[in-house]
Amino acid sequence: MSAVHLAARGLIEDFFSRFENAVRGEPGNASPSGMAERLWFMMPPWAWAVSTLVAVFILYWGVHGTW
């Protein structure tokens, strides 16, 4: 299996284990455990804004091919 498939499988398993705990009423882990969650808390707001603008620019340029 490729790394992408393994990562997707890990995310899916993590999601359903958390979902099962929520349905059972068991307390969840309050601290961020996933890589994406840690990244969300590590990056400052300006970095998210800049990266979002860059992504929008790339998508616009890819769709339209010109300014």
N, C-alpha and C positions, 0 to 999 in steps of 0.2 A: 504494500500500500504506500501511496505517496504521503508526503508530509502534510499536504492539504487535507487529505482524507482523514489522517490521524487527528489533526487539529479539529476538524469538523466533528468527528466522532467524540472527541473529548468535550467539546462545547455542548453537544447534544446530551451526552451523559450527565454533564454538570447541570444543565437546565432541568432535565427530568428528575434528577435527584433532589434539587431544590424545590421543584414543583411538588414532588411527592411529600417532602417535609412540610411544605406550606399547607397542603391538603390535610395532612394528619394533624396539623396544629402544633407541630414541634418547632421550637425556636430555631431560627436560622443563624448563620454566622454573620455577625454584624460587620466584621471587618472585610474589606475587599479581598477576594481571593483570586479572581481571574486576572489574566494579564491585561485585558482591555479595561477592566475596572481600575486596576492600579494605574494604568496610563492616564485614565480620566482624572484621577486625583493628583497625579504628578505634574501634569502640564498646566501652566498658567493660562488664564482666559485669553490673553492676547495671542498665545500660540495657537489656540483653537480657532480664533478668528482668522489669523493669517492662513492657516492650513485650509480652512473652509473656503476662503477667497481663492486660493491657488487651485483647489479642486474645482470650483465653479468655473474659473477661467479655463482650465484644461478641458473640462466638459464642453464649454461653449465653443472653444476653438476647435475641438474635435468634431462637433456637430456642424458648425458653419464653415470651418476651414479658412476663415479670414476674419478680419475685424469687422 
